[in-house]
Amino acid sequence: MVPPSMNVSVKPPVVAVPDEPLYASAKKVYPQRVTGRFRSIKWMLMGLFLGVYYLLPFVRWDRGPNAPSQAVLVDLPNRRFYFFFIELWPQEVYYFTGLLVIAAMTLFLMNAIAGRVWCGYACPQTVWTDLFYAVERWIEGDRRARMKKAKEPLSARRVGELVAKHSIWLIIAWWTGGAWVLYFADAPTLVYDLATFQAPLVAYAAIGILTFTTYTLAGHMREQVCIYMCPWPRIQAALTDEWALNVTYRRDRGEPRTSIKKAADLRALGEKAGDCVDCLQCVAVCPTGVDIRHGSQLGCIQCGLCIDACDNVMAKVGRPTGLIAYDNDINIERRQAGKPPIYRFFRARTVIYLGIIALTGALMLYSLYARTLVDINVLHDRNPLYVTLSNGSVRNAYTIRFLNKRSELRTLELTVTGVPIPTLHVIGEEPAERTIVAVGPDQTREVRVLVTVPPDAQIGSSNRITFEARDVDSGDNATSTDHFFGP
Amino acid sequence: MAHEDIDAVTGTPTTGHEWDGIKELNNPLPRWWLWTFYACVVWSVAYWVVYPAWPMISNFTGGVIGYSSRASLETDLAALHQLRGAKAAALADASLEEIEKDPNLLAFARAQGRAAFGDNCAPCHGSGATGSTGYPNLNDDDWLWGGSLAAIHQTIQHGARSGDPEARENTMLAFGKDGTLNHTQIVQVASYVRSLSGLPVEQGVDVAAGKQIFAENCTVCHGEDAKGNQELGAPNLTDRIWLYGGDMATLVETITNGRGGVMPAWTGRLDPVTIKSLAVYVHTLGGGK
């Protein structure tokens, strides 16, 4: 359902000429340099994100002698994931489900508040493209110079510029891939190994692939990724509503657009003149090449650079800024009707998203806090299910795996309940009063365990039993239920 | 070609073949297809040269790189042995007791023993080593020739009644067939043996006479208390486990015709390390002493 207010700002659709092909070749975009509030925010965020991405692998975190000291590490050979104080085993990968739920809901929440603000400021495609444009502007000059050079025949100077630009792009892309692999091994060691050509082939291959994708996506495909490839704009359009802040051209103030001189003349006569001077600065700075004055559209990634460009112009021509600004669809209608704008951040949509984020986060924190760092997996022998001994006792055999998720050796006591007077024996250990199994630091240990029930005990053909492993020092415990079979 | 017939509708030349007015159009194969086909022909010729291909009278063409799938398998197997080398060597050096005490060696020996058991022992003893009539269950604690690691190792190496000079050797006499005992006496002693395990005895059978017969004929091997003798491989007759069955008919048959199950000697068939692994595996099934 489209709210009625959505219909107001949209420009009437261009009447399609049926004889023309539906294909339109993409126009190359030459975004112009701009300064202002949102450009500064983008620079700061870019510095933050790239800094975190490139430097995080080098952050150290002391976990004691038996564990790696890298703060964030995906240790594939040893099947461990480390994140500061958290260590996850493959059995706990379900935490990533929670992270994905939170990530999706955060994206939806951002969308409910300010549309595609993720696209404009935080998406890696935007961040890297922004960086690549900065390099391009630094070497080839601003918009006009680049457009001019693109039409000129190749000169030695031009070739030099192109070589320099692509080289720097490739270095950034290579560094991007290089930082990625550092999350999968001890970073300083891997840097040394990479430099001395001793690193595993897969590291070089991963760097190569990411160099290629970064160079292609950020250097060549740029806004095409957002417009043609990314699924988020399609999903986003179905999730947004009339309260979301979008980069909006204030049609009521801007139209009829005209030149500065004519506007001055009109105003002198006491007639209405729009604030828009049709300078096209908003189009010139746009990284996706859209004209925001057509209203909210697929190509707009909500980065706000046109706001900066327009504000600069408005300041120069002596008109109030904010001709283009973050605004919602409701206010477009209200402004046209001469009513004051209204904003509402707390509404069902945002509250529900916040609630889901809070709930998922709380569940994850709880399960992270409540999880035991010891676990027990039990597997009953399939054949035979039970053995009758010479004196008539009945014995079942199990394969039990103990998991010690602490980075120190632990002593576990194994007990079993559910059948009368069970006797436990771990193969390879001396029979003793208490069944004690030692498990090495951050390791698992599999043992064969025999459970025997004395002759003529009152047991059925299938009895539910519970194994418990308890750390004799800390009292940490884990249980697992299985069956004890009898004749 | 002297004459070319063009199909009027499609404008395509025909092959000149005609059946009841239906003509075959001459649409040649696409070039790319043809060149792919030629490339495949060339490839196959190269293949004959490089790899073994043509059968001869008593041999075959070997190919210039000397490839052999058998040699390739042997390379893989050698790599596997190389991989297992260190642990297999440790297994060869360690005593059976040491293997059971070392968790890593134990796991390796059990894994190897399980595989060897499935290949060699399961046909008689069953995949779960539960045995069947005449073939002992290796999971329980009732052992004919002893359930210690050394005894199990000895039995696997040399077998029972296998013809090996060191084989486990004994004879359950055929008391009935040999004429030592008559049928009534056999029923009496069988009933007595059943009573030792607390099993019911048929009405009217003189169990006391059976006890007397047992004392005169059976105690040499099975012992006065009938608890058997692992030195001689004589089974314990007082427990609840029967190799051939504890019902009256089976007992009568056993006493009448005797028994003499055979287990082959595995020395020579299996390498010593595998036999060691098997001993550890069987011992750790649960019944080991």
Interface residues (C-beta under 8 A of the other chain):
Chain A: D381 R382 N383 P384 V387 T388 L389 S390 N391 G392 R395 A397 I427 G428 R445 E446 V447 R448 L450
Chain B: E100 K101 P103 L106 A107 R110 G126 S127 G128 A129 T130 N137 N139 D140 D141 D142 N236 D239 R240 I241 T284 L285 G286 G287
